[in-house]
Amino acid sequence: MMLENKCALITGSIRGLGYAIAEDLAMAGCNIVMHGLEPEDLAHDAADNLRQASGRSVLLSRADLARVDQIEALMHAAQQQFGNVDIVVNNAVIRHFAPAEELPALHWDESIAVNLSAAFHTSRLAIPGMRTRAWGRIINMSSVYGSSAAVNRVGYVTTKTGLIGMTRAIALETATSGITCNAVCPGTVPTPAILERIAGIAAKAGVSQEQATHEYLAQRQPTGRFVAMESVAAMIRFLCSDAGRDVTGAVLPIDGGWTAA
């Protein structure tokens, strides 16, 4: 396996896209640090399922990424169990929908802390060990909204844009060290959160889930279909492989043509 015994931390990986990324990296040989604040039984079931499917070691963390001390404890626990953190996938996200003037200050602060600051802290804590080993991969999960805007999403758009700037800065700082840092920008992926949102749209409009899905995607992605979670995971696995060693500071859309339209 090309990533045999590497340690990969994926934040926000109990379900959805994060779980798909964790599963793909585990199948490529990585030991996994899973993370999420979903209900405890769901989190433990996800970790158990990944262990059984991959045969790899899995450490589960329920760290609050809005707190620096808990991020530091998460990184320390990963290093204690696996000796290092070789791959960091900053995937955790929080979304709040409101116009800027109606967005509570707490929601703004949460968005900055979880979506942007946490990615900085996991990266800064992983980089020293990566430099020592002359190998490391940092992948920041941005979005199509990292390069475009949308109404009622000021926190999300701001943080996803910020991740791209941070990616480029870290890529330059680590360019000669064997570390790469890239941003992946998915379009609409069929995560539980997106499917729930489309279900709400369907109920409000009095149309079928199928029709609501078709209309939702037609407004966004020229392909007219979801971006498969497996496709995003495969892109990340490529970035972690030896073939991806010269890709750094890149902003990589995987969006069904959304940003080309």
C-alpha positions in Angstrom: 0.0 0.0 0.0 1.4 3.4 -1.0 0.5 5.1 2.3 1.3 2.1 4.6 1.4 3.1 8.2 1.1 6.8 7.6 -1.1 8.6 10.1 -4.0 10.6 8.7 -6.1 13.1 10.7 -9.4 14.0 9.1 -11.5 16.5 11.0 -15.2 16.2 10.6 -15.0 12.5 9.6 -17.8 10.7 11.4 -20.1 10.8 8.4 -20.5 12.2 4.9 -17.5 13.4 2.9 -15.1 13.2 5.8 -15.9 9.6 6.4 -15.4 8.8 2.7 -12.0 10.5 2.8 -11.0 8.6 6.0 -12.2 5.3 4.5 -10.3 5.8 1.3 -7.0 6.7 3.1 -7.4 3.7 5.4 -7.8 1.4 2.4 -4.6 3.0 1.1 -2.8 1.9 4.3 -3.2 4.8 6.7 -3.9 4.7 10.3 -6.7 7.1 11.0 -7.6 9.8 13.5 -11.3 10.3 13.1 -13.0 13.4 14.6 -16.5 14.7 15.1 -19.1 15.9 17.5 -21.9 13.7 16.4 -23.7 11.7 19.1 -21.3 9.3 20.8 -22.9 6.1 19.7 -22.8 7.2 16.1 -19.2 8.2 16.4 -18.1 4.9 17.9 -20.1 3.0 15.3 -18.3 4.9 12.5 -14.9 4.2 14.1 -15.7 0.5 14.5 -17.0 0.2 11.0 -13.8 1.8 9.6 -11.6 -0.6 11.7 -13.5 -3.6 10.5 -13.5 -2.5 6.8 -9.8 -1.5 6.6 -8.0 -3.5 9.3 -6.3 -0.2 10.3 -5.9 1.4 13.7 -8.4 4.1 14.3 -8.3 6.8 17.0 -11.5 8.7 17.7 -11.6 12.2 18.9 -14.5 14.4 20.0 -12.4 17.6 20.3 -14.2 21.0 20.1 -12.3 22.7 17.3 -13.4 26.1 18.5 -11.0 25.6 21.5 -7.3 25.7 20.9 -6.6 23.6 24.0 -8.7 20.8 22.7 -7.0 21.0 19.3 -3.7 20.7 21.0 -4.9 17.7 23.1 -6.2 16.1 19.8 -2.8 16.5 18.1 -1.0 15.2 21.2 -3.2 12.1 21.5 -2.6 11.3 17.8 1.2 11.7 18.2 1.2 9.6 21.3 -0.7 6.7 19.6 0.9 6.8 16.2 4.1 8.6 16.7 3.4 11.3 14.1 0.7 13.0 12.1 1.7 12.6 8.4 -1.5 13.8 6.7 -3.9 16.5 7.8 -7.2 16.9 6.1 -9.0 19.9 7.4 -12.6 19.0 6.6 -14.7 20.1 9.6 -17.2 22.8 8.9 -20.0 24.8 10.5 -22.6 26.6 8.5 -24.9 29.4 9.5 -27.3 31.0 7.0 -28.3 34.6 7.5 -27.7 38.1 6.0 -24.6 39.8 7.4 -26.6 42.2 9.5 -28.7 39.4 11.0 -25.9 37.0 11.7 -25.3 36.7 15.5 -21.8 37.5 16.6 -21.5 34.1 18.2 -22.2 32.4 14.8 -19.6 34.5 13.1 -17.0 33.6 15.7 -17.9 29.9 15.5 -17.5 30.0 11.7 -14.1 31.6 12.0 -12.9 29.3 14.8 -14.0 25.9 13.3 -13.7 26.5 9.6 -10.5 28.6 9.5 -8.6 28.9 12.8 -8.8 25.2 13.5 -7.2 24.4 10.2 -4.4 26.7 11.0 -3.8 25.1 14.4 -3.8 21.5 13.2 -1.4 22.5 10.5 1.0 24.5 12.7 1.1 21.6 15.2 1.7 19.0 12.5 4.3 20.9 10.5 7.3 20.5 12.9 7.1 16.7 12.8 6.5 16.7 9.1 9.7 18.8 8.6 11.6 16.4 10.8 10.5 13.4 8.6 10.8 15.5 5.4 7.3 14.3 4.4 3.8 15.7 5.0 0.5 16.4 3.3 -1.9 19.1 4.3 -5.2 19.3 2.5 -7.7 22.1 3.3 -11.2 21.5 2.2 -12.4 24.8 0.7 -15.3 25.0 -1.6 -16.6 26.6 -4.9 -17.5 29.4 -2.5 -13.8 30.0 -1.9 -13.7 31.7 -5.2 -17.3 33.0 -5.5 -19.9 34.3 -3.1 -23.5 33.6 -2.3 -26.1 35.5 -0.2 -26.8 34.5 3.4 -23.5 32.7 3.7 -21.0 35.4 4.8 -19.3 33.2 7.4 -19.0 30.2 5.1 -17.8 32.3 2.1 -15.3 34.2 4.2 -13.7 31.2 5.8 -13.6 29.1 2.6 -11.8 32.0 0.9 -9.5 32.4 3.9 -8.5 28.7 3.6 -7.2 29.3 0.1 -5.0 32.1 1.2 -3.7 30.1 4.1 -3.0 27.1 1.8 -0.9 29.2 -0.5 1.1 30.8 2.3 1.9 27.4 4.0 2.7 25.9 0.6 5.4 28.5 0.1 6.8 28.2 3.6 7.1 24.4 3.3 8.1 24.1 -0.4 11.6 22.7 0.2 10.7 20.5 3.2 8.9 17.5 1.6 5.5 18.9 2.7 2.7 19.8 0.3 -0.3 22.0 1.1 -3.3 22.2 -1.2 -6.9 23.2 -1.2 -9.7 21.0 -2.6 -12.9 22.8 -3.7 -15.9 20.5 -4.1 -19.1 21.5 -5.7 -22.4 19.9 -4.4 -21.7 16.6 -2.8 -24.5 14.3 -1.5 -23.6 14.7 2.1 -26.3 14.2 4.8 -26.5 18.0 5.3 -27.1 18.7 1.6 -29.7 15.9 1.3 -31.5 17.3 4.3 -31.4 20.8 2.8 -32.9 19.5 -0.5 -35.6 17.6 1.4 -36.5 20.9 3.1 -36.7 22.6 -0.3 -38.9 19.8 -1.7 -41.3 20.0 1.3 -41.6 23.7 1.1 -42.2 23.7 -2.6 -44.5 20.7 -2.5 -42.5 18.8 -5.1 -40.7 15.4 -5.1 -37.2 14.9 -3.7 -36.2 13.9 -7.2 -37.5 17.1 -8.8 -36.0 19.3 -6.1 -32.6 17.6 -6.5 -32.8 18.1 -10.3 -33.6 21.8 -9.9 -31.0 22.3 -7.2 -28.2 20.8 -9.3 -29.3 22.5 -12.5 -28.7 25.9 -10.8 -25.2 24.9 -9.9 -23.4 22.2 -11.8 -23.4 21.9 -15.6 -23.1 18.1 -15.3 -26.5 18.0 -13.6 -25.3 15.5 -11.1 -23.8 15.4 -7.6 -20.0 15.3 -7.2 -19.3 11.8 -5.9 -17.7 11.6 -2.5 -15.5 8.8 -3.8 -14.2 11.2 -6.5 -13.2 13.8 -3.9 -11.6 11.1 -1.7 -9.6 9.8 -4.8 -8.3 13.3 -5.5 -7.1 13.6 -1.9 -5.4 10.2 -2.1 -3.6 11.3 -5.2 -2.4 14.5 -3.4 -1.0 12.2 -0.6 0.7 9.9 -3.0 4.2 10.2 -4.4 2.7 11.2 -7.7 1.3 14.3 -6.0 4.6 15.5 -4.5 5.0 18.3 -6.9 1.5 19.6 -6.5 1.6 22.3 -3.7 -0.2 25.6 -3.3 -2.8 24.4 -5.7 -6.5 25.2 -5.6 -8.3 22.3 -7.1 -12.0 22.4 -8.1 -14.0 19.2 -8.3 -17.3 20.8 -9.0 -19.0 19.3 -12.1 -18.1 22.5 -14.1 -19.6 24.9 -11.6 -16.7 27.4 -11.6 -16.3 27.1 -15.4 -19.9 28.3 -16.1 
